[in-house]
Amino acid sequence: MQDLNITLAHGNGGRLMRELIEEVFARHLGNDYLDTNADAVALPLNDAAGEMVITTDGFTVQPLEYPGGNIGSLAIHGTGNDLAVAGATPHYFTLNVFIEEGLEVEVLERVLAGMAAAAKALQVQIVAGDTKVVRRGEGGGLYLATTGVGTRQPGTRLAIDRIMCGDAVLVSGPIGDHGIAVMLAREQFGLRGELRSDEASVLPLTSALISLPGLRFMRDPTRGGLATVAHEIARGTGATVRLRQADIPVRDQVQSVCKMLGYDPYYLACEGRVVAVISPDNADEVLTLWKSLPEGKHAARIGSVETGPARVVLETELGGERFLEELEDDPLPRIC
Amino acid sequence: MQDLNITLAHGNGGRLMRELIEEVFARHLGNDYLDTNADAVALPLNDAAGEMVITTDGFTVQPLEYPGGNIGSLAIHGTGNDLAVAGATPHYFTLNVFIEEGLEVEVLERVLAGMAAAAKALQVQIVAGDTKVVRRGEGGGLYLATTGVGTRQPGTRLAIDRIMCGDAVLVSGPIGDHGIAVMLAREQFGLRGELRSDEASVLPLTSALISLPGLRFMRDPTRGGLATVAHEIARGTGATVRLRQADIPVRDQVQSVCKMLGYDPYYLACEGRVVAVISPDNADEVLTLWKSLPEGKHAARIGSVETGPARVVLETELGGERFLEELEDDPLPRIC
């Protein structure tokens, strides 16, 4: 493809679109199942594969590239992670691309390369796709939407309604890295930093726990962060989620940016962490399993679910208590 | 939900987003499988259902509403049609929504109502979704992306490489209605009209043909229209596609708008038509089957695939010939 920038004609179904699909998309994402000439594709899932699970996610992160990832790798990780926390192994993805006229082809190439590398590492294949180009001013550069199909052991039941009072709450690593890394990449406050997004597949973390008998629920704390997952648990169980500030891992750089800008790290997005709720008897086992993995070496037991009104209580390091309210304003839009 | 317009906070994972999902999306699209609290959902497809087929599509049509449909019903029909022309019956859809800050909730409600009605008629369920809100100026009001999962008889093989020289080409109804209806709805040329989009499910049309032994290939001529489907056939077979202008159904109103603006109707999008390629022995049977359906009463045999160079030839009504070139410029962006 000779063009340096995407034009409207790259989305019209004609020659330029065909070249974009064949020479750019298929070059990065090609595999045995992706047939750029087909309307739909058969998925080779057999009975042995287990129960089929599906999820979908949109991505609008700005900037498109940041330390630790880009919107392409994020789409693979984010969608794969939604399957992983449901106890599934991801297999096949579909991809929708909305490109704003004028996007540099070079940027698109890097995004697709990031996507291809993440897909290869996760052993998933993109089996169907669609591309639309919108006029300059009608898009934010690039939006992606991915749907993921995975399989899990039939009968897997991980859900908020399985949580019981007394259960332990754990997190697999420091929170808020993604939110702050993306914010720093915007350079909008004159701040810069070395922080990388935590963006990664959580499949090793979720697979490690999947056969633990006391496992109730897992979720990746993305938009709205840890506090929002805690609220979902409180609302779903009608019980109190109690978190201990001293035990919640937060990197120094995240902490200091939050202090400077008045953000609360508990609401910041992660893209490679898991929150797990498990019977208290199995909590130590989770820590041992997670800490044996590179992805989980900073894992921590951070709180519990308790009898009490449906709310989220943070025990502060000074020994006090404060409520973590449900998120209202959006401190960082287009973070994922 | 009390807000009249969508705000960034409706996409942040917090309270307003939860209300938008629970009170607007779930009210229109709710079903037994859609769990707005789950990361991923199990799909109840059993062996009896046949081979699983998947497809995906993005929608950016402008305006969001037009005579005969809206972006919501279009997303259901467009994605369902991609499954239908692959010989499948649609079952489960996922939905991604990209909303531009400021969109009227009233418009969103009408779009979702259109989507719900189309889904109900097609007997498909939306089993997973995601919503993102982007800042004013970073989106075109509303974009949708849908992935559809369907099933078909194992071993169904409809593909361009099954086409043979001598095969007949048929279309199920008049072409270009969608393109012109959407263009008229923009009122950008001071033109108005009564024309409705042909937007509809083509499942009755495709199901009618699926057991015909000589059926080679079906496609819905959306972006790039009939000429683009013909080009795909010519390129895929390495043969000449010959179309007869006199036999191609085009409504008078489409014809006159095309004359006025210098458009070629063969490149205009349809959203409820099927192009079928079939052995010449079965062509009459296709016409009989289609004409017995309300969706196919203007069906016509419009041409054939012939030995010769890979190109598309139009026999004009005056007895001449012209090549239909591969689409280059985009006469009507954001048409689907």
Interface residues (C-beta under 8 A of the other chain):
Chain A: L8 A9 G11 N12 G13 G14 R15 L16 R18 N37 A38 D39 A40 V41 A42 L43 L45 D47 E51 M52 V53 I54 T55 T56 D57 G58 F59 T60 D82 L83 V85 A86 A88 Y92 T94 L95 N96 V97 F98 V127 A128 G129 D130 T131 K132 V133 V134 R135 G137 E138 G139 G140 Y143 A145 T147 G148 V149 G150 R152 A159 I160 R219 D220 T222 R223 G224 G225 T228 E232 G236 E326 L327 E328 D329 D330 P333 R334
Chain B: L8 A9 G11 N12 G13 G14 R15 L16 R18 N37 A38 D39 A40 V41 A42 L43 L45 D47 E51 M52 V53 I54 T55 T56 D57 G58 F59 T60 D82 L83 V85 A86 A88 Y92 T94 L95 N96 V97 F98 V127 A128 G129 D130 T131 K132 V133 V134 R135 G137 E138 G139 G140 Y143 A145 T147 G148 V149 G150 R152 A159 I160 R219 D220 T222 R223 G224 G225 T228 E232 G236 E326 L327 E328 D329 D330 P333 R334
